[in-house]
Amino acid sequence: QVQLVESGGGSVQPGGSLRLACVGSGYPFNSACMGWFRQAPGKAREWVASIGSDIDGRLYYTDSVKGRFTVSKDNAKNTLYLQMSSLKSEDTGTYYCAADTVTSGFCSGPDPEPREFESWGQGILVTVSA
């Protein structure tokens, strides 16, 4: 059974950094496009970043996090990461790890639809405030 478990969230002041991790199991981790989404209080879920499988390692970021966030993965650990720096209050929200466990491993591109990802983690809270 596919499982995705996020960790690394918490509270941080503006300008600070956090690194989120997502451990995947129950699927070939190296063959999946994986992504991060977030949802701020009272707002719709939005896509943040994606990274392709080993056959397509392209990286994609939403405009608001470019230059501040870095998505990466460690296949040996079956772990996806989101390194977040220069955090802003607007980055506050619940962050979700997601995986496309069905298709070829090529991410579709920027701004994917959530339904493209068949498996989801439970979410982890990130709070950025003074």
C-alpha positions, 0 to 999 in steps of 0.5 A, spaced: 500 500 500 502 506 498 504 511 503 507 518 504 509 521 510 511 528 511 516 531 517 520 537 518 514 542 519 513 547 525 514 554 526 519 559 524 520 567 523 520 571 517 526 570 513 528 563 516 528 556 513 525 549 514 526 543 510 520 538 509 521 531 508 516 526 505 518 518 505 514 514 500 513 507 501 509 501 497 511 504 490 517 504 486 520 511 488 525 512 483 519 512 477 514 517 480 513 524 479 512 527 485 510 534 488 509 539 493 502 542 494 500 547 500 493 550 503 493 556 507 487 557 512 481 559 508 484 558 501 484 553 496 490 548 495 495 550 491 501 547 487 508 549 490 513 544 486 515 538 482 520 533 481 520 528 475 522 521 476 529 518 474 527 518 467 525 525 467 529 529 472 526 536 471 524 541 476 518 546 476 516 551 481 510 556 482 513 563 481 512 565 488 517 560 491 522 561 485 529 562 488 527 561 495 525 553 495 528 547 492 525 541 491 530 534 491 530 527 492 534 521 495 532 515 492 536 511 496 532 513 502 525 514 498 525 521 501 523 527 497 525 534 500 523 541 500 528 546 502 525 552 504 529 559 505 527 566 506 520 564 508 515 569 508 508 569 512 505 568 505 508 561 506 504 559 512 499 553 510 499 545 511 504 542 506 502 536 502 507 531 499 504 527 493 506 522 488 504 520 481 504 512 482 501 510 475 504 514 469 510 514 466 514 518 471 514 524 467 511 530 470 506 534 466 509 541 467 508 547 471 501 548 475 499 541 475 492 539 477 492 535 484 488 529 480 494 528 477 497 525 483 494 519 485 497 518 492 498 524 498 501 524 505 497 527 510 499 534 510 504 538 515 503 545 518 508 550 517 507 557 520 511 563 519 510 569 523 514 574 527 
